[in-house]
Amino acid sequence: MKLHRVLPNTVAAFSTLLALGLPIAAAAAPLKTDAAKSSVTIVFKQLGVPVEAKFRKFTALIDFDPAKPEAAKAGVDIDIAGFDLGDPDYNQEVMKKDWFNAAQFPKATFTAGAIKAAAPGTYNVTGKLAIKGKSTDVAFPLTVKKDGAAQVFDGVLPIKRLTYNIGEGDWKDTSTVADEVVIKFHIVATP
């Protein structure tokens, strides 16, 4: 099996992860995301082996006060062309129509609908994730902690790549690239 065939599914998983991870970065009053300390990654399995990829470019709009989580607002835009599997050939492959179709759908987005306290420092987030023209309701747990003046937002969102038509044609077969993708995000934001 050629690696470039597996790479497109990795891109799909990563896009989903970025889209979901950015909204998790909700922070107190409009916050500024520290891009150097923040990350959005995806993990998926190709031929049963875990593969991790990242998005190099994303923007997050965060307004979060831990005393009033229900008033929080968060949104994330992910630049699909910034998906990085660690190999230029794979990166080009996943931009094609069967995978992310970046020419037609250059961005993935997440918009938080509600953020509710679950336990000290832990929140339940619901919202809309849009990838490749398909929008779905998603939910995931979020942890928030202080690090000096910064707030650190961490979360994990499992998705199914085929829900977003990532991996069309022969790539719908999940025996090579699994349907399950985990989006992980670590957002550091300051006032």
C-alpha positions as CSV (number, residue, x, y, z in Angstrom):
1,M,0.0,0.0,0.0
2,K,1.4,3.4,-1.0
3,L,1.8,5.9,1.8
4,H,0.2,8.7,-0.2
5,R,-3.0,6.7,-0.2
6,V,-3.1,6.7,3.5
7,L,-2.1,10.3,3.9
8,P,-5.3,11.8,2.7
9,N,-7.2,10.2,5.5
10,T,-4.7,11.6,7.9
11,V,-5.4,15.0,6.6
12,A,-9.1,14.6,7.1
13,A,-8.6,13.5,10.6
14,F,-6.3,16.4,11.3
15,S,-8.7,18.9,9.8
16,T,-11.4,17.7,12.1
17,L,-9.1,17.9,15.0
18,L,-8.1,21.5,14.3
19,A,-11.6,22.6,13.7
20,L,-12.6,21.1,17.0
21,G,-9.6,22.1,19.0
22,L,-9.7,25.8,18.3
23,P,-13.1,26.4,19.9
24,I,-11.9,24.6,22.9
25,A,-9.6,27.5,23.3
26,A,-12.3,29.7,24.8
27,A,-10.8,32.2,27.2
28,A,-11.8,35.1,29.6
29,A,-12.8,38.2,27.7
30,P,-11.3,38.4,24.3
31,L,-8.0,36.6,24.6
32,K,-5.0,36.5,22.4
33,T,-3.9,33.0,21.3
34,D,-0.2,32.3,21.6
35,A,0.4,30.5,18.3
36,A,4.0,29.4,19.3
37,K,2.6,27.6,22.4
38,S,-0.7,26.3,20.9
39,S,-1.3,23.3,18.8
40,V,-4.1,21.4,17.0
41,T,-3.2,17.8,16.0
42,I,-5.1,14.7,14.8
43,V,-4.3,11.1,15.4
44,F,-5.7,8.3,13.2
45,K,-4.6,4.8,12.3
46,Q,-3.3,3.7,9.0
47,L,-2.9,-0.1,8.6
48,G,-3.4,-0.3,12.4
49,V,-0.5,2.1,13.2
50,P,-1.2,5.4,14.9
51,V,-0.3,8.5,12.8
52,E,-0.1,12.0,14.1
53,A,-0.4,15.2,12.0
54,K,-0.9,18.9,12.8
55,F,-2.3,22.0,11.4
56,R,0.3,24.8,11.0
57,K,-2.2,27.6,10.7
58,F,-5.4,28.3,12.6
59,T,-7.1,31.3,14.2
60,A,-9.2,31.2,17.4
61,L,-11.6,33.9,18.7
62,I,-12.0,33.3,22.4
63,D,-14.1,35.0,25.1
64,F,-14.2,33.0,28.3
65,D,-14.6,33.8,32.0
66,P,-14.4,30.7,34.2
67,A,-16.9,32.4,36.6
68,K,-19.4,32.6,33.7
69,P,-18.8,29.8,31.3
70,E,-22.3,29.9,30.0
71,A,-21.6,33.4,28.5
72,A,-18.4,32.1,26.7
73,K,-18.0,32.5,23.0
74,A,-15.5,30.6,20.9
75,G,-14.8,30.0,17.3
76,V,-12.0,28.5,15.3
77,D,-11.0,28.7,11.6
78,I,-8.5,26.2,10.3
79,D,-6.5,26.7,7.1
80,I,-6.7,23.3,5.4
81,A,-3.6,24.0,3.3
82,G,-1.6,24.1,6.6
83,F,-2.2,20.4,7.3
84,D,1.1,18.8,7.8
85,L,1.7,15.0,7.7
86,G,5.4,15.5,7.8
87,D,6.0,14.8,4.1
88,P,5.4,17.3,1.2
89,D,4.1,14.6,-1.1
90,Y,1.5,13.4,1.5
91,N,0.5,16.9,2.2
92,Q,-0.2,17.5,-1.5
93,E,-2.2,14.3,-1.7
94,V,-4.6,15.1,1.1
95,M,-5.5,18.4,-0.5
96,K,-7.0,16.6,-3.4
97,K,-10.8,16.1,-4.0
98,D,-11.0,12.7,-2.5
99,W,-9.6,13.9,0.8
100,F,-10.0,17.6,2.0
101,N,-10.7,19.1,-1.4
102,A,-8.9,22.2,-0.2
103,A,-9.5,24.1,-3.5
104,Q,-13.2,24.1,-2.9
105,F,-13.2,23.9,0.9
106,P,-10.1,25.9,2.1
107,K,-11.2,26.2,5.8
108,A,-12.6,24.0,8.5
109,T,-14.5,25.7,11.3
110,F,-15.8,25.2,14.8
111,T,-18.3,27.4,16.6
112,A,-19.1,26.8,20.2
113,G,-22.8,26.7,21.0
114,A,-22.6,26.1,24.7
115,I,-19.9,25.7,27.4
116,K,-21.1,24.3,30.7
117,A,-19.2,23.7,33.9
118,A,-18.8,20.0,34.8
119,A,-16.3,20.0,37.6
120,P,-13.6,22.5,38.8
121,G,-11.5,23.3,35.7
122,T,-13.6,21.0,33.5
123,Y,-16.3,22.0,31.0
124,N,-18.6,20.3,28.5
125,V,-18.5,22.0,25.1
126,T,-21.1,21.6,22.4
127,G,-21.1,23.3,19.0
128,K,-20.9,22.9,15.2
129,L,-17.9,21.4,13.3
130,A,-17.8,22.1,9.6
131,I,-15.3,20.3,7.3
132,K,-15.5,19.9,3.6
133,G,-18.9,21.5,3.4
134,K,-20.5,19.1,6.0
135,S,-21.6,20.6,9.3
136,T,-22.4,18.4,12.4
137,D,-23.1,18.8,16.0
138,V,-20.2,17.8,18.3
139,A,-19.6,17.6,22.0
140,F,-16.4,17.2,24.0
141,P,-14.8,17.8,27.4
142,L,-12.5,20.8,27.9
143,T,-10.1,21.4,30.7
144,V,-8.9,25.0,31.6
145,K,-6.1,25.9,33.9
146,K,-4.1,29.0,34.7
147,D,-0.4,29.3,33.8
148,G,0.7,32.7,35.1
149,A,-1.4,35.3,33.2
150,A,-2.3,32.7,30.5
151,Q,-5.3,30.4,30.4
152,V,-4.6,26.9,28.9
153,F,-7.3,25.0,27.1
154,D,-6.9,21.3,26.5
155,G,-9.4,19.0,24.8
156,V,-9.9,15.8,22.8
157,L,-12.6,15.3,20.2
158,P,-13.2,12.0,18.5
159,I,-14.8,12.1,15.1
160,K,-15.5,9.8,12.1
161,R,-13.7,11.0,9.0
162,L,-16.4,9.5,6.7
163,T,-19.0,11.8,8.3
164,Y,-17.2,14.7,6.6
165,N,-16.5,12.8,3.3
166,I,-12.8,12.7,4.0
167,G,-11.6,9.8,2.1
168,E,-13.9,9.3,-0.9
169,G,-13.9,6.7,-3.6
170,D,-11.5,3.9,-2.8
171,W,-10.6,5.7,0.5
172,K,-14.0,4.9,2.0
173,D,-12.6,1.5,2.8
174,T,-11.6,1.8,6.4
175,S,-9.3,-1.3,6.3
176,T,-6.4,1.0,5.3
177,V,-7.2,4.2,7.0
178,A,-9.5,3.9,10.0
179,D,-12.7,5.9,10.2
180,E,-11.9,7.0,13.8
181,V,-9.9,10.3,14.1
182,V,-9.0,12.0,17.4
183,I,-8.6,15.7,17.3
184,K,-6.4,17.1,20.2
185,F,-5.9,20.7,21.0
186,H,-3.7,22.7,23.4
187,I,-4.5,26.4,23.3
188,V,-2.6,29.0,25.3
189,A,-4.2,32.4,25.5
190,T,-3.6,35.6,27.4
191,P,-5.6,38.8,28.0
